[in-house]
């Protein structure tokens, strides 16, 4: 169970950011149009949660890295 706080911890954001690499792996697989829309929607929700907390993601060979936005919410 989660502990609800005023601000999401960076380590939580880093953990959910790691799920984004799995979305990238799906691009070469056969997916129905309806499922592709729902999958893209889920990916956008994850990216929005990260952005709303003042971070953005960078793809790296070892996975996904988080970077603090300049002037973002701390």
PEGILIN-V173241 format. One record per run of one state. SS is the DSSP state (H for helix, E for strand, C for the rest). FROM is the first residue (numbers start at 0). TO is the last residue. If there is no record, write none. Layout:
BEGIN
ss->SS from->FROM to->TO
ss->SS from->FROM to->TO
END
This chain:
BEGIN
ss->C from->0 to->8
ss->H from->9 to->16
ss->C from->17 to->18
ss->H from->19 to->27
ss->C from->28 to->31
ss->H from->32 to->51
ss->C from->52 to->53
ss->E from->54 to->59
ss->C from->60 to->61
ss->E from->62 to->67
ss->C from->68 to->73
END
